[in-house]
Amino acid sequence: MELHERESALVTIRAEMSRLRRLLGDDLLTSRPYRLTVPVDTDVAEVRRQLDRGAHRLALDLYQGVVLPHSQAPGVVAIRAETRQRLRTALLRHATHRDVLLRYAELPDAETDVEIWRACLAALPAGSPRRTRVAAHLRRLDADLA
């Protein structure tokens, strides 16, 4: 249900499970009901654990960018949006070091995020050479959005 927008035919599910079983082996994927026999961990789960701990820098280090960017599967789209939003919100609210916020702003998914770029500008001291670049980026965003 998390992979398709509408209910899939049983034959489609069987075919996908068969492909997955070939990749994982019979010991890791069973049927009746279909299930994995071992716990599964993901890089997304680790990013979330670090955010839960308040380890924003480590979470950003682990973040590989948007989750499966080409997938349109409903479950993946939801995980992608939630992970991005949780990281973004944590960095805006709690990042104590401006380098962490600036590093996030450089990621493709923050390229047009005006709020992130404004927070970066506010975090930089007046004489910082990076401030000029951030201010120029913000002017470009404002012009694009006008």
N, C-alpha and C positions, 0 to 999 in steps of 0.2 A: 504494500500500500504506500510505502514511503518512496518507492521508485517510480511509480506511474501515477499520472493524474487521475486515471480511471481504473476500475477494477480490471485486472489482466486475466486472460483466459488461463485455465489450469495448465494447458499445454505450454504456454509461454513461460510460466513459472517453473515448470519441470525442466524446460530447456535451459533456463538460466541457472538453475540449481545444478544441473548436470555439468555445465561449463565451470561453475565454481568448484564443484567436487573434483574435476580434473586438475584444477589449479592447487587445491588444498589437500586433496587426498581423502580417502574414505574415512579415516580416523577423525578428521576435524569437522566434517559436515555429515550429519545424519538426516534421515528422512522419517516421516510419520511421527511427529511433525518435523519439518525441515528445521534444523537448528545447528548452531556451532557448538562443539563439545568443549571448547576452551574459552576462557575469557578473552575478549578482544580489547586492545588498547590502541589509541590513535594519537597522532600528534595534536589533533584538535582537543582531545580530552586533556592532554598534558598542558596545553595553553590555558584551558579553563581552570585546571587545578592551581596553576600558578597565579592566575587572577584571583581565585578564591583566597589564596594565601596572602594576597597583597604584593606579590613579587612581580610588579609590572615590568621591570627591566628584563627579567628572565622570561616572562610571557612573550614580550616583544622579540626576544632572541629566538624563541621557539616558533613564533608565528611565521609561516611560510607564504603568507599572502592569502587572498581569498580562497576558500575551500572549493576544490574542484570547479574552477571558474567556468568550464564549458557545460557542466551538467545542469539540466533543467528538471531533474527529479525533485518532486516536492520536498522530500525529507532533506536532501542535500541543500536545496535553496534555503530552507528554514535554518539548518545548521550554519550555513554560510553567513546569513544575515545576523543570527544571534551571536556568533563568534566575533564577527567584525564589530558589532555594536557594543558588545561587552568590553572588548579591548579598547575601542575608541573612548567609551565613557570612562573607563578606569583611568586612561591616560589623561583625559581632560580634567578629571576630578582629583586624581591622587598622584600623578607623576611629580616627584619632588625634584627631578633633575631635568633641566630643559633639553639636554641631549637626547633623552628618551623620547620626548615629544617631537623633537626635530627629526629623529630617525623614523618615527612613525609617519610624519608628514611626507617623507620622501618615498614612501611606498605607493605603488600605483593606485591602490584603493583610497588613498587620502589626497591624491593629486588635486582634486577639485573641491575638497572639504574646507570651505571658508572658515568655519569655526576653529578647526584644527590650526590652520595657518594664522588666524588672529591670535590664538593662544600662544603660538610660537613667537609671534612678533612681541606680544606682551611679556614673554619670559626672557627675551634678549635685552641685554643692557644697551643703552643708547649708542655706545661706541663700537659695538660688535660689528665686524665685517659681514657676518651672516645676516644681520638685521637688514642690510641693504638688499640682499638677495630675497629674503622673505617678504619684505615690503614690495619689491618689484613683482613677485609672484602674486601677492594679494591684489595689486593694482590690475594685473592681467586677468585674474579671476573676476574682479569687480567689473571690468570692461566686458568680459565675456557674458556675464550675467545681466548686464544692463540692457 
